[in-house]
Amino acid sequence: MQRIYDANNLIEAHILKGLLEQQYIDVYVGGFYLQGGIGELPVSGNVSIWVANEQAEQAAEIIKEYDTNS
């Protein structure tokens, strides 16, 4: 698996997860459990999106389009 994106928050991570799953890309959202440490950890950048190596390029293109349009 490859880490392909660091989301600003859990909501953004799940929006992207939904976009990727619509294209049949298996997605793992990691780091969300670290949000309980806010105050001792940075507020953003804790939630990351991971995909299988063979789907990373396609997923990166989808996320790039999302970033461009948002």
Secondary structure, DSSP 4 states (H G I P E B T S, - for coil): -EEEEEESSHHHHHHHHHHHHHTT--EEEESGGGGGGBTTB-SSS-EEEEE-GGGHHHHHHHHHHHHHH-
